[in-house]
């Protein structure tokens, strides 16, 4: 495994700058692994209160009331797991916030930030799974909180993570009309601050197979490493799969001998 911080340098800079932004990358590129490392890294620094929140269970729920109820439940569960000592909104406060789905996330996060001195960093994984009115409400509430955060406590940085850029989140034409503000006045600085996870370089592919050699004694010829990179172009899952196939093929050949 390569050190995750190599691929997250720009992400860490944006968090230091207290930005709201998107991190997008394709399937099996190490997004979740990177986020979980980033959460630990930020928390261990003692400067941030970082929370990785998986929004998978809220996907494809267009109803804002249902989707935001799931979102708040997932945030609360993540806080309980990662920061059990932290004071957070109780069940009654969450229920009260959900009484108005249009402000539920806004109210919850403001309440949460008032209870802690550390700046909060939210890492929303699978954020592009939200759809329709639920997505519109989710983004709009984050926007309102961002605009007013100099007067009212709100998260220091929010990272929306998925396979798509935020401008591609809303698919219906009526949703796109609702989200016209995303193009120019977005708090996420989408035009300038959309970032991604880069693929592995050829040298890093060589480093990875070198780790395998050190652990097992099985060597990769330079030509094999170059071929793995040429075929996979540094995509993490493909790199692993191609190297694994190479190992298996070598073992089969050795067995026939």
C-alpha positions in Angstrom: 0.0 0.0 0.0 1.2 3.5 -0.8 1.0 6.3 1.7 -2.5 7.9 1.1 -1.2 11.4 1.8 0.6 11.4 -1.5 -2.7 11.5 -3.4 -4.4 13.8 -0.9 -2.0 16.8 -0.9 -4.4 19.1 -2.6 -7.3 17.9 -0.5 -5.3 18.7 2.7 -4.5 22.2 1.4 -8.1 23.0 0.7 -9.1 21.8 4.2 -6.4 24.1 5.6 -8.0 26.9 3.6 -11.4 26.0 5.1 -12.9 25.4 1.7 -16.0 23.5 0.6 -15.2 21.4 -2.4 -15.8 18.1 -4.3 -13.5 15.1 -4.6 -14.4 12.9 -7.5 -12.9 9.8 -8.9 -14.0 6.6 -10.6 -14.9 3.2 -9.1 -12.3 1.3 -7.1 -9.8 4.2 -7.0 -9.3 4.2 -3.2 -11.7 7.0 -2.3 -13.1 5.5 0.8 -9.7 4.2 2.0 -8.2 7.6 1.5 -11.1 9.3 3.4 -10.7 7.0 6.3 -7.0 7.7 6.5 -7.7 11.5 6.2 -10.3 11.3 9.0 -7.7 9.7 11.3 -4.9 12.0 10.2 -7.0 15.2 10.9 -8.2 13.9 14.2 -4.8 12.8 15.4 -3.5 16.4 14.7 -5.7 17.7 17.5 -6.6 20.7 15.4 -9.7 19.4 13.6 -12.8 17.4 14.4 -13.1 15.2 11.3 -16.0 12.9 10.5 -16.3 10.5 7.6 -20.0 10.1 6.8 -21.1 7.4 4.3 -24.3 8.5 2.6 -24.8 5.2 0.7 -28.1 4.5 2.7 -29.6 7.8 1.6 -29.1 7.3 -2.1 -32.0 7.3 -4.5 -34.3 8.9 -1.9 -35.8 12.0 -3.7 -38.0 12.9 -0.7 -36.1 15.5 1.4 -37.7 14.4 4.7 -36.7 10.7 4.2 -33.2 11.5 2.8 -32.3 14.1 5.4 -33.5 11.9 8.2 -31.0 9.3 7.0 -28.3 11.9 6.5 -28.6 13.1 10.1 -28.8 9.6 11.4 -25.5 8.7 9.6 -23.8 11.9 10.9 -24.9 11.1 14.4 -23.7 7.4 14.1 -20.4 8.5 12.7 -19.9 11.0 15.6 -20.8 8.4 18.2 -18.3 5.9 16.7 -15.4 8.3 16.1 -16.0 10.9 18.8 -18.0 9.3 21.6 -16.9 11.9 24.1 -18.2 14.8 22.0 -21.4 16.5 23.1 -23.9 16.4 20.2 -27.6 17.1 19.5 -29.8 14.7 21.4 -32.7 12.7 20.0 -35.2 15.4 20.8 -33.1 18.1 19.1 -32.7 15.9 16.0 -36.5 15.3 15.9 -37.2 19.0 16.2 -34.7 19.7 13.4 -36.4 17.2 11.2 -39.8 18.9 11.7 -38.7 21.2 8.9 -36.6 19.2 6.3 -35.7 22.4 4.5 -33.6 23.5 7.4 -32.9 20.2 9.2 -29.3 19.8 8.2 -28.6 23.5 8.6 -30.0 23.5 12.2 -28.3 20.2 13.2 -24.8 21.3 12.0 -25.1 24.7 13.6 -26.1 23.1 16.9 -23.3 20.6 16.6 -20.7 23.3 15.9 -21.8 25.3 18.9 -21.0 22.4 21.2 -17.3 22.0 20.2 -14.4 24.4 19.9 -12.5 22.4 17.3 -13.3 23.2 13.6 -15.4 20.5 12.1 -14.5 18.8 8.8 -17.2 16.7 7.2 -16.2 14.1 4.6 -19.4 13.1 2.8 -18.8 9.8 1.0 -21.2 8.7 -1.8 -22.6 12.3 -1.9 -23.6 11.9 -5.5 -26.0 9.2 -4.6 -28.5 11.8 -3.4 -31.1 12.7 -6.0 -33.8 15.2 -7.0 -35.3 17.5 -4.4 -33.3 15.8 -1.6 -30.0 16.7 -3.3 -31.3 20.3 -3.9 -32.2 20.6 -0.3 -28.9 19.1 0.9 -26.7 21.4 -1.2 -28.9 24.5 -0.5 -28.6 24.1 3.3 -24.9 23.6 3.1 -24.7 26.8 1.0 -26.8 28.8 3.5 -24.6 27.6 6.4 -21.4 28.5 4.5 -22.5 32.0 3.7 -23.4 32.8 7.3 -20.6 30.9 9.1 -18.8 34.1 10.0 -21.8 34.9 12.3 -23.1 31.4 13.2 -21.0 28.3 13.8 -20.9 25.9 10.9 -18.4 23.3 9.6 -15.0 24.6 8.7 -14.7 22.4 5.6 -17.1 20.1 3.7 -15.9 17.6 1.2 -18.4 16.0 -1.2 -17.0 12.7 -2.5 -18.3 10.6 -5.3 -17.8 9.6 -8.9 -19.2 12.8 -10.3 -18.6 16.5 -10.0 -21.3 18.4 -8.2 -22.5 20.2 -11.4 -23.5 16.7 -12.6 -25.3 15.6 -9.5 -28.9 16.8 -10.4 -30.0 15.0 -13.5 -33.6 16.2 -14.1 -33.9 19.5 -16.1 -36.1 21.0 -13.4 -33.4 20.2 -10.8 -30.8 21.9 -13.0 -33.0 25.0 -13.1 -33.3 24.9 -9.3 -29.5 24.6 -9.0 -28.5 27.5 -11.3 -26.5 29.0 -8.5 -24.0 26.1 -8.6 -22.4 27.5 -11.7 -21.2 30.8 -10.3 -22.0 31.4 -6.7 -21.4 27.9 -5.3 -19.7 27.8 -1.9 -17.8 24.8 -3.2 -15.8 26.8 -5.7 -16.7 24.1 -8.2 -15.1 25.7 -11.2 -11.7 26.2 -9.6 -11.7 23.7 -6.8 -13.0 20.4 -8.0 -10.3 17.9 -7.3 -9.7 14.2 -7.8 -7.5 11.3 -6.8 -4.7 10.9 -9.3 -3.7 7.4 -10.5 -0.5 5.7 -9.5 2.6 6.7 -11.4 4.8 4.0 -13.1 7.3 4.5 -10.3 4.6 3.9 -7.7 3.5 0.7 -9.5 7.1 -0.4 -9.2 7.1 0.5 -5.5 4.0 -1.6 -5.0 5.3 -4.7 -6.7 8.6 -4.2 -4.8 6.6 -4.5 -1.6 5.2 -7.8 -2.8 8.7 -9.0 -3.6 10.0 -8.0 -0.2 7.1 -9.9 1.5 7.1 -13.0 -0.7 10.4 -13.2 -2.6 8.5 -13.3 -5.9 10.2 -10.9 -8.3 8.7 -8.8 -11.1 10.9 -8.1 -14.1 11.0 -4.4 -15.1 9.2 -5.4 -18.3 6.4 -6.9 -16.3 6.0 -3.8 -14.2 6.0 -1.6 -17.3 3.4 -3.8 -18.8 1.1 -3.6 -15.7 1.4 0.2 -15.8 0.7 0.3 -19.6 -2.4 -1.8 -19.3 -3.8 -0.3 -16.1 -2.6 3.3 -16.4 -2.1 3.5 -12.7 -5.7 2.7 -11.8 -5.4 1.2 -8.3 -7.9 -1.7 -8.7 -6.6 -2.6 -12.2 -3.0 -2.4 -11.0 -3.8 -4.8 -8.2 -5.8 -7.1 -10.5 -3.1 -7.2 -13.2 -0.3 -7.9 -10.6 -2.4 -10.6 -9.0 -3.0 -12.2 -12.4 0.7 -12.1 -13.1 1.5 -13.8 -9.8 -1.1 -16.5 -10.4 0.1 -17.1 -14.0 3.7 -17.4 -12.8 2.7 -20.0 -10.1 0.8 -22.0 -12.7 3.8 -22.1 -15.0 6.1 -23.0 -12.1 3.7 -25.8 -11.2 3.7 -27.4 -14.7 7.5 -27.5 -14.5 
